[in-house]
């Protein structure tokens, strides 16, 4: 098995998939979102930002070099690297496909109203009003459609989590890893 880079839109199940794989196969877990938050708070002058589009140019150089270094130091150790701060296009340009696979998650078939219902079942949305969540949903759904198109063009596995996330991710693991 190779290491795995899990990318995609926010709230699509990236962390859930990463945790499932770590639990099942003993992968090491690297959270891109935690790296970004740390750089953002500790070194604000670096230009790292919590909004993915603003941090990607700086972050991509760091993440891909970090992954290369990890592999050089211990080629048998496998990792799951996950987060929403890298696009499929950036990933395909920078990843070493011999040591790492890429999977992208999104929900291109969700409606903003369905996104709102999903969001209201979680803690992250508790301080947001419905209009704000609907706008976020519209943006993330549009981004999901673009990511799916880019993944199809570059041969990246795209997992559509528009339906039940847990069932979809469990099925992906069964199909991919035979478990």
MILUM-139613 format. One record per residue: x, y, z of N, C-alpha, C, O, CB in turn. Coordinates in pm, whole numbers, padded with zeros to 5 digits, always signed. Glycine has a CB too. Example, Ala and Ser with C-alpha at 12.3 -4.5 7.8 and 13.67 -1.06 7.14 Angstrom:
BEGIN
+01319-00569+00780+01230-00450+00780+01320-00330+00780+01424-00332+00846+01131-00447+00905
+01285-00225+00708+01367-00106+00714+01290+00003+00787+01341+00114+00804+01408-00060+00572
//
This chain:
BEGIN
+00084-00119+00000+00000+00000+00000+00088+00124+00000+00200+00124+00052-00096+00000+00122
+00035+00229-00060+00104+00358-00065+00045+00449+00042-00059+00420+00101+00092+00423-00205
+00114+00560+00066+00054+00665+00147-00061+00724+00066-00072+00699-00054+00159+00776+00186
-00147+00801+00132-00266+00853+00066-00284+01000+00100-00279+01040+00216-00391+00774+00107
-00305+01080-00004-00339+01221+00011-00490+01233-00011-00539+01204-00119-00259+01312-00089
-00562+01277+00093-00706+01294+00084-00735+01444+00080-00706+01516+00176-00781+01224+00204
-00791+01489-00031-00823+01630-00048-00970+01643-00081-01039+01543-00101-00735+01694-00159
-01019+01766-00085-01158+01788-00122-01216+01907-00049-01146+01979+00022-01241+01665-00092
-01344+01927-00068-01412+02042-00011-01438+02019+00139-01441+01905+00186-01545+02068-00085
-01456+02129+00212-01489+02114+00354-01618+02036+00375-01711+02043+00295-01501+02252+00419
-01621+01960+00485-01739+01886+00530-01776+01769+00438-01891+01726+00437-01856+01979+00541
-01678+01718+00361-01707+01609+00268-01672+01471+00324-01707+01370+00263-01632+01631+00140
-01603+01465+00438-01569+01336+00498-01420+01302+00492-01383+01186+00513-01646+01230+00431
-01336+01400+00464-01191+01373+00455-01134+01321+00587-01063+01221+00588-01117+01499+00414
-01164+01388+00695-01113+01345+00826-01172+01210+00865-01103+01127+00923-01146+01450+00934
-01298+01189+00834-01361+01060+00865-01291+00947+00790-01260+00843+00849-01511+01062+00828
-01265+00966+00661-01196+00864+00584-01055+00842+00637-01010+00729+00651-01192+00902+00435
-00985+00951+00666-00849+00940+00719-00846+00860+00849-00762+00772+00866-00788+01079+00741
-00937+00890+00938-00942+00818+01066-00979+00671+01048-00925+00585+01117-01043+00885+01159
-01069+00643+00955-01106+00504+00928-00985+00425+00879-00962+00312+00923-01220+00497+00825
-00907+00485+00788-00790+00418+00734-00680+00402+00839-00614+00299+00845-00736+00495+00614
-00661+00504+00920-00560+00497+01026-00595+00386+01126-00509+00309+01167-00547+00633+01099
-00721+00380+01164-00766+00277+01258-00751+00137+01199-00709+00044+01267-00911+00302+01299
-00786+00123+01072-00790-00008+01010-00651-00060+00970-00623-00179+00982-00878-00004+00889
-00564+00032+00923-00436-00011+00865-00312+00044+00936-00200+00013+00897-00432+00029+00722
-00332+00125+01039-00218+00176+01114-00140+00287+01045-00024+00310+01079-00128+00066+01145
-00200+00353+00951-00135+00468+00887-00107+00576+00992-00177+00587+01092-00223+00524+00772
-00003+00656+00967+00017+00778+01044-00075+00885+00986-00101+00886+00865+00167+00824+01041
-00124+00975+01069-00217+01079+01024-00150+01215+01028-00090+01254+01129-00344+01079+01111
-00161+01288+00918-00113+01425+00910-00230+01511+00864-00285+01491+00756+00010+01439+00811
-00268+01607+00948-00379+01697+00917-00325+01827+00859-00259+01904+00928-00465+01724+01043
-00354+01850+00732-00313+01975+00668-00381+02092+00738-00319+02197+00756-00348+01974+00518
-00506+02076+00777-00579+02184+00843-00510+02224+00974-00503+02343+01006-00724+02142+00871
-00458+02127+01049-00387+02159+01173-00255+02230+01144-00216+02320+01218-00361+02032+01254
-00187+02190+01038-00062+02257+00999-00091+02403+00962-00020+02493+01006+00005+02184+00880
-00194+02424+00883-00230+02560+00842-00265+02645+00963-00217+02758+00976-00348+02558+00744
-00348+02592+01052-00388+02668+01171-00267+02705+01256-00260+02815+01311-00489+02587+01254
-00172+02613+01268-00052+02639+01347+00033+02748+01284+00075+02841+01352+00031+02511+01362
+00058+02738+01154+00134+02842+01086+00063+02977+01091+00125+03081+01112+00160+02802+00940
-00068+02973+01070-00149+03096+01069-00139+03170+01203-00126+03292+01206-00296+03063+01038
-00146+03096+01311-00142+03157+01444+00000+03188+01491+00022+03288+01560-00210+03066+01545
+00096+03103+01455+00232+03117+01507+00319+03210+01421+00398+03287+01474+00297+02982+01516
+00303+03201+01290+00386+03279+01197+00297+03354+01097+00297+03319+00978+00485+03186+01123
+00223+03454+01141+00130+03523+01050+00199+03590+00931+00135+03611+00827+00053+03627+01127
+00326+03623+00944+00397+03689+00835+00425+03597+00715+00459+03645+00607+00527+03745+00886
+00409+03467+00734+00432+03374+00624+00324+03385+00516+00345+03340+00403+00437+03233+00676
+00211+03445+00550+00103+03458+00452+00012+03337+00446-00072+03327+00356+00161+03482+00318
+00027+03247+00541-00062+03131+00547-00199+03180+00592-00208+03270+00676-00006+03019+00644
-00303+03123+00539-00438+03169+00570-00530+03050+00587-00509+02945+00526-00492+03262+00460
-00631+03066+00671-00725+02957+00694-00817+02932+00575-00880+02826+00566-00809+02986+00817
-00827+03028+00482-00904+03006+00360-00814+02933+00260-00708+02984+00224-00957+03142+00301
-00857+02816+00214-00771+02732+00130-00709+02802+00009-00591+02784-00018-00850+02616+00083
-00787+02880-00064-00737+02943-00185-00621+03039-00156-00534+03059-00240-00849+03017-00256
-00622+03098-00038-00518+03194-00003-00390+03128+00047-00282+03187+00037-00569+03290+00101
-00400+03008+00100-00282+02942+00155-00219+02841+00061-00104+02802+00081-00318+02873+00283
-00290+02799-00042-00242+02690-00127-00104+02715-00189-00022+02623-00188-00340+02666-00236
-00073+02832-00244+00059+02848-00307+00176+02824-00211+00275+02761-00250+00071+02987-00364
+00167+02871-00090+00273+02852+00009+00267+02711+00065+00369+02642+00075+00263+02956+00122
+00149+02669+00101+00130+02540+00166+00172+02423+00078+00232+02328+00127-00014+02524+00207
+00141+02429-00049+00170+02315-00137+00320+02285-00140+00358+02168-00138+00120+02344-00280
+00403+02385-00144+00549+02362-00143+00590+02290-00016+00667+02194-00020+00626+02496-00156
+00538+02336+00097+00573+02277+00225+00524+02132+00235+00601+02043+00268+00515+02360+00339
+00396+02110+00206+00336+01977+00224+00405+01873+00137+00438+01764+00186+00187+01981+00191
+00427+01904+00011+00485+01803-00077+00632+01775-00044+00678+01661-00056+00471+01847-00223
+00705+01877-00003+00843+01853+00041+00843+01773+00172+00927+01685+00191+00919+01987+00059
+00751+01805+00262+00738+01732+00389+00710+01584+00362+00769+01497+00425+00627+01794+00477
+00619+01558+00269+00587+01419+00235+00708+01347+00175+00731+01230+00205+00468+01415+00136
+00786+01416+00091+00906+01356+00035+01007+01321+00145+01067+01213+00144+00971+01451-00068
+01023+01413+00239+01117+01391+00349+01073+01273+00436+01155+01189+00474+01130+01518+00435
+00945+01266+00466+00894+01153+00545+00923+01021+00475+00965+00924+00538+00743+01167+00569
+00901+01017+00345+00924+00893+00270+01073+00858+00266+01110+00742+00278+00868+00907+00127
+01157+00959+00249+01302+00932+00246+01352+00879+00380+01435+00788+00384+01379+01060+00210
+01301+00934+00488+01346+00892+00621+01298+00752+00658+01368+00678+00727+01298+00990+00723
+01178+00717+00612+01123+00586+00646+01031+00539+00533+00910+00558+00540+01045+00591+00782
+01089+00480+00429+01011+00442+00310+00901+00339+00336+00808+00328+00256+01103+00389+00207
+00910+00264+00445+00807+00163+00471+00689+00217+00549+00584+00153+00553+00867+00047+00545
+00703+00332+00612+00595+00393+00692+00498+00462+00597+00540+00537+00509+00651+00495+00797
+00370+00437+00616+00266+00496+00531+00186+00598+00610+00163+00584+00730+00174+00386+00475
+00143+00702+00539+00070+00812+00601-00058+00842+00525-00069+00816+00405+00157+00936+00608
-00153+00898+00597-00270+00960+00537-00254+01109+00565-00248+01152+00680-00408+00901+00595
-00249+01186+00459-00238+01331+00469-00371+01385+00420-00412+01358+00307-00115+01389+00384
-00439+01462+00504-00574+01505+00465-00598+01652+00495-00545+01707+00592-00679+01421+00535
-00680+01714+00410-00720+01853+00432-00782+01915+00309-00779+01858+00200-00601+01934+00476
-00839+02031+00329-00911+02099+00220-00829+02210+00156-00882+02287+00076-01041+02157+00272
-00700+02220+00189-00620+02333+00143-00543+02308+00014-00465+02395-00027-00524+02371+00249
-00561+02194-00050-00494+02164-00176-00597+02124-00280-00688+02046-00252-00388+02052-00157
-00584+02177-00400-00675+02142-00508-00625+02017-00580-00507+01983-00571-00690+02260-00608
-00713+01949-00652-00670+01832-00728-00561+01868-00831-00469+01790-00853-00790+01770-00800
-00573+01983-00891-00475+02026-00991-00336+02042-00930-00237+01997-00986-00520+02157-01057
-00330+02107-00814-00203+02124-00745-00147+01990-00702-00026+01966-00713-00219+02216-00624
-00233+01903-00654-00188+01771-00608-00126+01692-00722-00021+01630-00704-00305+01693-00548
-00188+01691-00839-00134+01613-00951-00002+01668-01001+00081+01593-01052-00235+01609-01065
+00019+01796-00987+00144+01856-01033+00260+01827-00939+00376+01829-00981+00128+02006-01048
+00231+01799-00812+00336+01793-00712+00357+01658-00644+00462+01636-00583+00308+01891-00610
+00262+01570-00653+00271+01445-00576+00360+01344-00646+00367+01342-00769+00131+01386-00556
+00427+01262-00571+00505+01151-00625+00413+01030-00632+00387+00966-00530+00633+01121-00538
+00364+00999-00750+00265+00892-00764+00321+00753-00734+00244+00658-00717+00209+00894-00904
+00453+00741-00727+00512+00611-00693+00497+00579-00544+00497+00462-00506+00659+00609-00732
+00484+00682-00461+00477+00660-00316+00343+00701-00256+00316+00669-00140+00587+00736-00248
+00259+00770-00333+00136+00824-00275+00024+00827-00377+00044+00867-00491+00160+00964-00220
-00094+00784-00335-00215+00796-00416-00292+00920-00369-00272+00971-00259-00303+00668-00405
-00381+00966-00456-00465+01082-00425-00610+01040-00437-00649+00968-00530-00434+01203-00521
-00690+01085-00342-00835+01070-00351-00896+01204-00313-00848+01272-00222-00888+00952-00258
-01002+01241-00383-01067+01370-00360-01214+01346-00325-01281+01265-00388-01055+01462-00486
-01262+01418-00224-01400+01404-00179-01478+01532-00206-01426+01643-00193-01405+01368-00030
-01602+01514-00242-01691+01628-00264-01835+01580-00271-01863+01460-00264-01653+01704-00392
-01924+01676-00286-02067+01643-00292-02134+01724-00403-02213+01814-00375-02135+01672-00155
-02102+01691-00529-02156+01768-00642-02306+01752-00664-02366+01833-00734-02085+01728-00766
-02367+01650-00606-02509+01626-00626-02596+01668-00508-02715+01639-00504-02532+01481-00655
-02534+01736-00412-02609+01787-00297-02671+01921-00335-02617+01993-00419-02516+01802-00173
-02783+01955-00275-02840+02089-00292-02799+02173-00171-02763+02118-00067-02998+02083-00306
-02803+02305-00184-02771+02389-00068-02862+02359+00052-02818+02366+00167-02784+02537-00106
-02987+02325+00026-03080+02293+00133-03039+02163+00204-03049+02153+00326-03222+02281+00079
-02994+02065+00128-02944+01941+00188-02817+01967+00268-02796+01907+00373-02919+01835+00080
-02732+02055+00217-02611+02093+00290-02648+02157+00423-02585+02129+00525-02524+02191+00205
-02750+02241+00424-02797+02306+00545-02845+02202+00647-02811+02210+00765-02910+02405+00513
-02923+02106+00602-02972+02001+00692-02855+01924+00752-02854+01897+00872-03068+01904+00617
-02757+01888+00669-02637+01820+00718-02563+01905+00821-02522+01857+00927-02544+01785+00601
-02548+02032+00787-02472+02123+00874-02537+02138+01010-02468+02145+01111-02457+02260+00808
-02667+02144+01014-02738+02163+01140-02725+02043+01234-02756+02053+01353-02884+02190+01113
-02679+01931+01182-02657+01812+01266-02518+01812+01330-02483+01718+01402-02676+01684+01183
-02439+01917+01304-02300+01922+01354-02278+02047+01440-02356+02142+01437-02201+01921+01237
-02169+02043+01515-02136+02155+01602-02082+02276+01528-02106+02389+01570-02035+02112+01704
-02010+02256+01418-01943+02368+01351-02041+02474+01302-02003+02590+01288-01862+02317+01235
-02164+02438+01277-02261+02531+01220-02346+02602+01326-02429+02685+01291-02351+02459+01125
-02327+02570+01452-02417+02622+01555-02418+02774+01566-02521+02832+01602-02378+02564+01688
-02308+02840+01537-02302+02986+01550-02335+03058+01419-02327+03180+01412-02165+03028+01598
-02370+02984+01316-02397+03043+01185-02547+03044+01157-02620+02954+01200-02322+02965+01074
-02592+03147+01086-02734+03150+01050-02756+03073+00920-02661+03042+00848-02784+03296+01036
-02880+03042+00892-02914+02958+00777-02864+03016+00644-02815+02943+00559-03064+02938+00770
-02877+03149+00627-02834+03210+00502-02684+03194+00480-02640+03168+00368-02870+03358+00500
-02607+03208+00586-02463+03191+00575-02428+03046+00537-02342+03023+00452-02394+03229+00708
-02496+02951+00598-02471+02810+00567-02514+02778+00424-02445+02705+00354-02544+02719+00667
-02626+02832+00380-02671+02809+00243-02571+02865+00142-02544+02802+00040-02809+02873+00221
-02516+02984+00170-02414+03042+00081-02288+02956+00078-02229+02934-00028-02379+03185+00126
-02248+02908+00194-02132+02819+00200-02161+02693+00119-02076+02646+00043-02098+02783+00347
-02281+02638+00136-02318+02518+00063-02313+02539-00087-02261+02455-00160-02457+02474+00103
-02366+02651-00134-02362+02682-00278-02218+02684-00328-02187+02627-00433-02430+02816-00306
-02130+02750-00252-01990+02761-00292-01923+02623-00293-01854+02588-00389-01915+02857-00197
-01941+02546-00187-01876+02415-00177-01930+02316-00280-01855+02232-00330-01894+02358-00036
-02058+02325-00312-02117+02238-00414-02059+02272-00551-02025+02183-00630-02271+02251-00415
-02048+02401-00579-01987+02446-00705-01841+02399-00712-01796+02352-00816-01995+02601-00717
-01769+02412-00603-01631+02367-00596-01622+02215-00615-01532+02165-00681-01567+02409-00462
-01717+02142-00555-01722+01996-00572-01735+01958-00719-01668+01867-00766-01838+01937-00491
-01821+02028-00790-01841+01999-00933-01712+02025-01012-01676+01948-01100-01957+02085-00990
-01644+02134-00978-01517+02165-01045-01411+02062-01011-01337+02017-01099-01469+02305-01007
-01404+02024-00884-01306+01923-00843-01331+01790-00913-01237+01723-00956-01309+01904-00690
-01458+01752-00925-01491+01626-00993-01443+01631-01138-01385+01535-01188-01643+01599-00988
-01468+01742-01203-01425+01759-01342-01273+01750-01353-01220+01681-01441-01476+01895-01398
-01202+01818-01264-01056+01815-01265-01005+01675-01236-00911+01628-01300-00999+01914-01162
-01066+01607-01139-01025+01469-01107-01044+01378-01227-00957+01296-01256-01105+01416-00987
-01156+01390-01296-01181+01309-01414-01075+01334-01521-01029+01241-01587-01322+01338-01471
-01035+01460-01538-00934+01495-01638-00796+01440-01603-00719+01406-01693-00926+01647-01653
-00765+01432-01474-00631+01392-01430-00624+01248-01378-00518+01204-01332-00584+01485-01323
-00733+01175-01386-00733+01036-01341-00724+01019-01190-00670+00919-01142-00621+00965-01404
-00776+01115-01115-00778+01107-00969-00911+01047-00926-01016+01081-00981-00757+01248-00903
-00906+00958-00829-01029+00899-00774-01110+01009-00704-01058+01077-00615-00997+00781-00674
-01236+01026-00744-01326+01122-00681-01435+01043-00611-01500+00958-00671-01388+01223-00785
-01454+01071-00482-01559+01005-00405-01671+01106-00382-01651+01210-00319-01503+00949-00268
-01787+01074-00435-01904+01161-00420-01973+01127-00288-02031+01019-00273-02001+01145-00540
-01967+01220-00194-02030+01199-00063-02163+01274-00052-02202+01316+00057-01934+01243+00048
-02230+01291-00165-02361+01356-00163-02462+01274-00083-02549+01330-00017-02413+01378-00305
-02449+01143-00090-02537+01056-00012-02474+01032+00124-02386+01108+00166-02563+00921-00087
-02515+00931+00193-02466+00900+00327-02313+00887+00327-02258+00798+00262-02530+00771+00379
-02246+00975+00400-02100+00979+00400-02040+00850+00454-01951+00792+00392-02050+01099+00483
-02087+00804+00568-02028+00686+00631-02041+00562+00542-01945+00486+00528-02094+00660+00766
-02156+00542+00484-02176+00427+00395-02087+00439+00272-02025+00341+00231-02325+00415+00352
-02079+00558+00214-01996+00581+00096-01849+00553+00125-01782+00489+00044-02013+00725+00047
-01799+00601+00238-01658+00582+00272-01628+00436+00305-01522+00384+00268-01620+00671+00389
-01719+00371+00375-01702+00229+00405-01697+00147+00277-01614+00056+00264-01816+00178+00496
-01782+00179+00183-01784+00109+00055-01654+00135-00023-01600+00044-00086-01906+00154-00029
-01605+00259-00019-01477+00291-00085-01364+00204-00029-01285+00149-00105-01443+00441-00068
-01358+00193+00102-01252+00112+00166-01264-00035+00123-01164-00099+00093-01261+00124+00321
-01386-00088+00121-01407-00228+00080-01361-00250-00064-01293-00347-00094-01556-00267+00095
-01401-00158-00153-01367-00172-00294-01217-00153-00321-01160-00222-00405-01448-00072-00377
-01156-00061-00249-01016-00028-00275-00920-00122-00205-00818-00162-00262-00988+00113-00233
-00952-00158-00082-00858-00237-00001-00905-00380+00025-00836-00457+00092-00835-00168+00131
-01023-00414-00029-01072-00550-00013-01104-00588+00129-01097-00706+00164-00973-00643-00067
-01140-00493+00209-01167-00520+00351-01316-00509+00377-01360-00527+00491-01088-00422+00441
//
